[in-house]
Amino acid sequence: MNRISALWRSSPRALLLGLGTIGLAAAVTVGSGADFTSTSANPSNIFTAGTMTHFNSKAGAAILTPSSLMRPGDTASGTVDIQNTGSLSGNFSLAKTVSAETAGFASKLTIVITDNGDPSCVVSCPSPVGVYSGTVAAMGSQALGAFAAGATHRYSFVVTFPNTGAPGAGADNAYQGATATVLYTWTATS
């Protein structure tokens, strides 16, 4: 301790400079990176949204139109293929809208809609599944189930103008000249 006091009295500036140099050396030693570190990265994480689209073999056209004017007891039939053309599976549904009618004709007409499955199936094909059976007017939205990406279903539609009277009795005369225009809408959601 006597040496430090003697240095202080003879040259305080030299003592402060020496002590500062020692302090700086200690700080550099402590902060010199004596720690171990390791890093890694996971670059190029890509996120892509799937698609939900479908193909309607009769898009913009009628599924069924009778070849002639209907009389009581007549039927009309047609088919349509619906395919999931998206990259995701999706839940499909079918809804109808009566866009025009006279004499309550949509309430008179009956319809049977059947899912006949994949039209390209030739071996061990599932049995047809009923989608709806009732009057055209009463049909609401029908759940069709999940379609895998690429799956196709063929639907058959059979419309009947029921004969509710005895021959020649004219029980269905109220429907003479009646019309019904129906829109069917297919929807797919993922």
Secondary structure, DSSP 8 states (H G I E B T S, - for coil): -HHHHHHHHH-HHHHHHHHHHHHHHHHHHHTS--S------------------EEETTTTS-S---SS---TT-EEEEEEEEEE-SSS-EEEEEEEEEEEESTTHHHH-EEEEEE---TT--SS----EEEEEEETTT---EEEEEE-TT-EEEEEEEEE----S-TTS-TTGGGTT--EEEEEEEEEE-
